[in-house]
Structures are given as structure tokens and as C-alpha cells.
Amino acid sequence: MARTPNRLDGLRLRHLRILELIDEHRSLRAVGQALNRTQPAVSQMVKDLEYAFGIELVARSVRGVELTPAGHVALERARSGLSSFDQLLAELKTSQSPTLRIGTNPALIFNLLPMALRALDAENGTVRYRISTGVVGDLLRNLWDGQLDCYVGRIDWDHIPKKVMPVLRHDPLARTDLVLACSRSHPLAGRADIDVAELADWAWLLPLEDSNNRIALEKELRNHGVALRQPMMELNAGPGSLITLTREMQVLTLTPRFMLETRIAGGEVVALDIPGFALPQIQVGFVTLAEHETMASVRAFRQALKEAAEALATEHG
């Protein structure tokens, strides 16, 4: 099915929305009711889409209709574009300044992100920011779906679908160690002769078991033949909360090393020195969709992050 480039110009937003409705209803009649259009009109819209893109997007059968594999890819990309249009419409309706929608890990709220935002505010205060925190996988899915303009935080390429990678623009920013830590008053603090087996004897304060950091800890302990006992406390919160509780309790935890240098740690939480015990480094990066490269706010934010990361690296040697 050959595609005529000019045919794309005839498509409208409703042509893209129809894919979502088909995926939801699996019936052209039901889609027509949702759009207040006749079934033949809906069928023609599907044909227009398929002709424009030069590939079958909807499979028809006696049971109804469903998206083909290409249709699902088109739907995923359409959602991103439609979300961007919805964001634009909201800004134009309220005459607001443009809003940059940022996804990030909670840990970066304590150093990298505020440094970058301070620099941007001093340079240009006309852009507004909407910041969402969460786990890496959820935030990257939100970026793919068009609910975010960019993501800054931990990058774990093993958990990113391969089909997404070609449309991502990634810029590495920094690396930090993942370390075990405790309060300065803990009996293990300051010891240089800690044996890994001793770790099983102490109370732990940890993130939930499906977190990347928790998984890395348990894997390294197993490498040393040590089974992590049930933590005294599991916390579904960011590293700031872990550090705050660790300051006040006789527990072990794990955290990105830079959290030990924040005001919230106050010098009262220290890393443990355990010979032969090595947790993986955390890679921090900036990710956006290639289609967002033309957004001035995205480019400015990325540059501010790079400069902030360089300043932090210089500051901490």
C-alpha cells in the first residue's frame, strides 16, 4: 500500500483519536456512537488513516475490529501527540506561560534539580514547571505516552522497551555510588573491619522489595552467601525519608552517596566501609522524545542540568 505524502495533510486529530476508541470498544458501531458519526463514516476514517500511513492498522473480523501490531504502535505514538495537543490547548485557554512537564526521582529534589531550576529562573522566569516524582518505569511510560516532556533521573536501560529506544534522546549527567549507611551513633559506624555476614544481624530500613536499589542490595548479599532478613521497616517513600529515619534509629539502610551530603543528613548519617562489598553505581541522565527537541524549554532545561551536574562533580571532587 503506497503512501502519498500529501495524504497526511488531510488527517485530523479525530483520525488519531479513533485508534484509541477502536482499541477500547472493538466495534466500529460503538466508535461511531462515541464520535456521533455513522458506522460508514468511521470506516472511511480508518481507510483514510491506513492510506495515509501505507499500512493496515485495523483488522476486521466477524467478531468486530482490533488494532494490528502496526496499529498498536501508531496508537502509542498518537497518544504522545494528542497529550501534547491537550497540554497546548490548556495553556492557550488560560493564557498561561508555557509549562515544562518534568518527571524525576525523589532523590534529585535534594541537589541537581534545584540547582538547575535556580539557574533557569535567574535567566528566564517565563517558563512554568510541573514536576512529577515516581519510579523510573512509570515515569518513562508517562514520557512515552506524552504526559511528560522530559525525564531526569536514574537510567536503567534493561527496563526500557527496545521499541522505545529509537525515539529517545538521552544525555548522561552524572554517576553516583549506591552505599550502605547508618547513623553516626550506630555500632557499625566508623568500623573498617566489617564482615558482610554481620549485616544479617542488624535491623534494616529499606525501600520496597521491587525497587531497583533493594534488588541490587539483595543480589550483592547473595553473592556473599548472606540472606537479607525481613527488614524492620519498609518505606514506600523517597531517600529523604529513609535518611531522616536512619538519623534517629539504630538501623542500616542504603542510599545514593550524594544523599549523605545533603542538609537532611546533616552529617549524622555515614557510609559503611565493607571490604569486598560493591553495589552498582547509579547512572543519572536526561531523557526526552526526539520530537521534543525543538522545544526551547527542553533544550534550556537540559543545558542547566548539565551545568549543575558539572558544578556538583567539581564541588565533591
C-alpha positions in Angstrom: 0.0 0.0 0.0 1.9 3.0 -1.2 1.8 6.2 0.8 1.2 9.6 -0.7 3.0 12.2 1.4 0.3 14.9 0.7 -2.3 12.5 2.0 -1.0 13.1 5.6 -2.1 16.7 5.3 -5.7 15.5 5.2 -5.6 13.8 8.5 -7.2 15.5 11.6 -6.9 14.9 15.3 -10.1 12.7 15.3 -8.3 10.3 12.9 -5.8 9.7 15.6 -8.3 9.5 18.4 -10.2 6.8 16.6 -7.4 4.4 17.2 -7.8 4.7 21.0 -11.6 4.2 20.6 -11.2 1.1 18.5 -8.8 -0.3 21.0 -11.3 0.3 23.7 -14.6 -0.7 22.1 -13.5 -3.2 19.4 -16.6 -2.2 17.4 -17.0 0.4 14.6 -20.6 0.9 15.6 -19.6 1.7 19.2 -16.9 4.0 18.0 -19.4 5.8 15.8 -21.7 6.3 18.8 -18.8 7.7 20.8 -17.9 10.1 17.9 -21.5 10.8 16.9 -20.8 9.5 13.4 -22.3 6.8 11.3 -20.5 3.4 11.0 -19.7 4.0 7.3 -18.1 7.4 8.2 -16.0 5.7 10.9 -15.0 3.0 8.4 -13.9 5.7 5.9 -11.8 7.4 8.6 -10.0 4.1 9.2 -9.3 3.8 5.5 -8.0 7.4 5.4 -5.6 6.5 8.2 -4.4 3.3 6.6 -4.0 5.0 3.2 -2.0 7.9 4.7 0.4 5.6 6.6 0.5 3.0 3.9 -0.1 0.0 6.2 -3.0 -1.9 7.7 -3.8 -0.5 11.2 -7.2 -2.2 11.9 -8.0 -5.9 11.5 -11.7 -6.7 10.7 -13.4 -10.0 11.5 -16.9 -11.3 12.3 -16.1 -10.6 16.0 -15.5 -6.9 15.4 -12.3 -4.9 14.9 -9.0 -4.7 16.6 -5.7 -3.0 16.1 -3.0 -4.8 14.2 0.6 -4.7 15.6 1.2 -1.6 13.5 -2.0 -0.2 14.8 -0.8 -0.6 18.4 2.5 1.2 17.5 0.5 4.0 15.9 -1.7 4.3 18.9 1.2 4.6 21.3 2.7 7.4 19.2 -0.7 9.0 18.7 -1.2 9.2 22.5 2.0 11.1 22.8 1.0 13.6 20.2 -2.6 14.0 21.5 -1.4 14.6 25.0 0.9 17.4 23.7 -2.0 19.0 21.9 -4.1 18.8 25.1 -1.4 20.5 27.1 -1.1 23.2 24.4 -4.8 23.8 24.4 -4.9 24.1 28.2 -2.1 26.7 28.1 -3.7 28.7 25.3 -7.1 28.7 27.0 -5.8 30.1 30.2 -3.1 32.4 28.6 -0.5 30.8 30.8 3.2 30.8 30.2 4.4 27.5 28.6 4.7 24.6 31.1 7.6 22.2 31.1 6.4 18.8 32.4 9.3 17.1 34.2 9.4 13.6 35.6 12.2 12.8 38.2 13.3 10.6 41.0 12.7 11.9 44.5 16.4 11.9 45.3 17.2 14.6 42.7 14.9 17.0 44.5 17.8 17.5 47.0 20.6 18.7 44.8 20.7 18.5 41.0 17.1 19.7 40.2 17.0 22.8 42.4 20.4 23.9 41.2 19.2 23.7 37.6 15.9 25.4 38.3 17.6 28.2 40.1 19.8 28.9 37.1 16.8 28.8 34.8 14.8 31.1 37.0 17.6 33.6 37.1 17.9 33.5 33.3 14.3 33.4 32.2 11.3 33.3 34.6 8.6 33.0 31.9 8.5 29.2 31.9 6.4 27.3 34.4 7.3 23.8 35.7 5.2 20.8 36.6 7.2 18.2 38.4 6.2 14.6 39.0 8.1 12.1 41.0 7.9 8.4 40.9 9.7 5.2 39.9 11.7 5.0 36.8 9.5 2.7 34.8 6.3 4.6 35.4 7.9 8.0 34.5 9.4 6.7 31.3 6.0 5.3 30.3 4.5 8.7 31.0 7.1 10.3 28.8 6.3 7.8 26.0 2.6 8.5 26.4 3.1 12.2 26.1 2.2 13.1 29.7 5.7 14.4 30.4 8.1 16.4 28.2 11.3 15.0 29.8 12.6 12.8 32.5 15.7 13.3 34.6 16.9 10.6 37.0 18.1 7.1 37.2 18.5 5.3 33.9 18.2 1.5 33.7 18.3 0.6 30.1 17.5 -3.1 30.8 14.0 -2.0 31.8 13.3 0.2 28.8 11.4 -1.5 25.9 13.6 -1.8 22.8 10.9 -0.3 20.6 11.1 2.9 22.6 14.8 3.5 22.4 15.0 4.8 18.8 12.8 7.8 19.6 14.6 8.7 22.8 17.2 11.4 23.2 19.5 10.6 26.1 22.2 12.8 27.7 24.2 11.3 30.6 24.6 13.7 33.5 26.3 12.0 36.5 27.1 8.8 38.3 26.9 8.2 42.0 27.6 5.2 44.2 24.9 3.3 46.0 26.1 2.7 49.6 25.0 1.2 52.8 24.6 3.7 55.6 23.7 4.1 59.2 23.6 6.8 61.9 26.9 8.1 63.3 25.9 6.6 66.6 25.4 3.1 65.2 27.8 0.4 66.4 29.0 -0.3 62.9 29.7 3.3 62.1 33.4 4.0 61.5 34.5 0.4 61.6 36.9 -0.7 58.8 36.7 -4.4 59.6 33.0 -5.2 59.0 32.4 -8.7 57.6 29.5 -9.0 55.2 28.0 -11.8 57.3 27.5 -9.3 60.2 24.9 -7.4 58.1 22.3 -10.1 58.6 22.4 -9.5 62.4 21.2 -5.9 62.3 17.8 -4.2 61.8 17.2 -2.8 58.3 15.2 0.1 57.0 14.7 -0.3 53.3 12.6 0.7 50.3 10.0 -1.8 48.9 11.3 -5.1 47.6 10.6 -4.3 44.0 12.7 -1.1 44.0 15.9 -1.2 41.9 18.1 -0.3 44.9 16.6 -3.1 47.1 17.1 -5.6 44.3 20.7 -4.6 43.9 21.3 -5.0 47.6 19.8 -8.4 47.9 21.8 -9.6 44.8 25.1 -8.5 46.3 24.3 -10.1 49.6 23.5 -13.4 47.9 26.9 -13.1 46.1 28.4 -13.2 49.5 26.2 -16.1 50.7 24.2 -13.8 53.0 20.4 -13.8 53.1 18.8 -10.5 54.0 16.3 -11.0 56.8 12.9 -9.3 56.8 13.6 -5.5 57.3 12.4 -4.0 60.5 10.7 -1.3 58.4 9.9 -0.9 54.7 9.3 2.6 53.4 7.4 3.5 50.3 8.9 6.9 50.1 11.9 8.7 48.7 15.5 8.6 50.0 15.0 11.8 52.0 12.6 9.9 54.3 15.0 7.0 54.6 17.8 9.3 55.6 15.6 11.1 58.2 14.6 7.9 59.9 18.1 6.5 59.7 19.4 9.5 61.6 17.1 8.8 64.5 17.2 5.0 64.6 19.7 2.1 65.0 19.1 0.7 61.6 21.0 0.1 58.3 19.8 1.4 55.0 21.0 2.0 51.5 21.1 5.3 49.7 22.8 7.2 46.8 26.0 8.6 48.2 25.1 12.2 47.5 22.2 12.0 49.9 24.8 11.8 52.7 26.0 15.3 51.7 22.6 16.9 51.9 21.2 19.1 54.7 18.7 16.4 55.6 21.6 14.0 56.5 23.3 16.8 58.5 26.5 14.9 58.8 24.7 12.4 61.1 24.4 9.6 58.5 27.6 7.9 57.3 28.5 5.3 54.7 29.7 1.8 55.9 33.2 0.7 54.8 32.8 -3.0 53.9 35.8 -4.7 52.1 34.7 -6.6 49.0 31.1 -5.4 49.1 30.3 -3.4 46.0 26.9 -2.1 44.9 26.4 -0.9 41.3 26.7 2.8 40.5 23.6 4.7 39.7 23.6 6.5 36.3 21.7 9.7 36.2 20.6 11.1 32.9 18.2 13.3 31.0 15.8 11.7 28.6 13.2 13.2 26.2 11.5 12.2 23.0 13.2 13.2 19.8 10.1 15.1 18.8 10.5 17.4 21.8 14.0 18.5 20.6 12.5 21.7 19.1 11.1 22.9 22.4 13.2 25.7 23.7 12.3 25.0 27.3 13.5 21.4 27.0 16.8 22.5 25.5 17.3 25.1 28.2 16.5 22.7 31.0 18.9 20.1 29.6 21.7 22.6 29.5 21.0 23.8 33.0 21.1 20.2 34.2 24.5 19.6 32.5 26.0 22.7 34.1 24.6 21.8 37.5 26.0 18.2 37.2 29.4 19.6 36.3 29.3 22.0 39.3 28.4 19.2 41.7 31.1 17.0 40.4 33.7 19.7 40.9 32.3 20.5 44.4 32.6 16.9 45.6 35.8 16.1 43.8 
